[in-house]
Amino acid sequence: MTALLEIDGLNKSFGGLRAVSDLSFVVREREILGLIGPNGAGKTTVFNLINGVFAPDRGRVRFHGVDITGHPPYHIARHGLARTHQIVQPLAELSVLDNCTVGACFGRENLSLARAGAAAREAAVFTGLEDRLSTPASQLTIAGKKRLELARALAARPRLLLLDEVLAGLNPTEIERMVKVIRSIREQGIAILIIEHLMQAIMGLSDRIVVLNSGQKLAEGAPTEIANNTAVIEAYLGDPALATTLHGGAQP
């Protein structure tokens, strides 16, 4: 498969802290790539470097063959790259539909307000929010706000979707529903780069996985390879539950 996103030698420091160090990987067309690692490994910083929240100290980010290194987030969104956030950030006083319309207006297709409204409704229905279109975002449950984050990003009609812990805080039933939505997104031809701490879910979803530790790439490969990688298991030993899941191998 063709490389859609190319990360080449990214470095980022905050004061004396090296958050990301010489990181390189690719996301291919129509692929789900998992990005995992212990807390503080630099995963969300990588997302912020990709979508322009931070500029790297060194290294390049190329998307769809275009160098987007250090471009502002609104410019990168126009190229077809959208994201969700680990801590949900809805426009609290706006309705679900209006939140999604904002995403559509600033997305890849530069839609007019009327066409953005149609794209917003489509994304909200796709993520299961069809009964909440007029509900203020502030009144949604955690699961509802997670779905809204996803719907707003999808309304931008991206080529690549960055998902930052979209399953966090959900109960098992909600997780199952969200996993089905993520799989359906890939079936539409959208590539996904996903950060997740729920190992069973990410092992089952991902085609490949990149493991970060202290800002560096520790390993890369298929879920079964990662699950049985000694260095990866050792990196997770501080969390016995995660280490046990990894040692048990990838889940179907």
C-alpha angles and dihedrals in degrees: 000000000000119000110251099176122029121192111191123186098325117188128179130171131182106204105307094343117100102209098174125019127193093324120178131170141127135230113212129214113282092002132134108217117187120214111199139163142130120296110288094024092127101256099135090042087058090054090049090052092049097050097039104255087121129023114225121244088225137356137055138263117205123185123188088345094308124114105236097167110151095354115146117265095249090055092049090049088058088058090059106265118128133172146192124219131239089229106045114244110191122165089253101205095044123086123253090256093049091049089054091045089058089055091049094048092055097039137103099286098049090226126198116245093260094049090042089058091055092048090048093052091048092052093046092051091047091056095046100258098117091116093051103051095120096036116112109247090235090066096057123105119243089265090049092050090050089053090047091053088053094044093050090052092047091050086066086065095227130191089213128030123200111206116194110196094318089167097052115119095013125125120237094267092049090047091053091051093048093049089055090051091051091051090049090052091056090048087061089061098258116138117224133207107192134189112199139157095198097095098190091054098046093044089054095044104042129087089196135003133214116202121208126196122177090346095306131105106256098177143346131196149088117328093255091052093049094046091057098039109120094209091052093049090050091051089057098045090104087070109049094192093056093043091051092050092050094047090051091061134237120326122230 
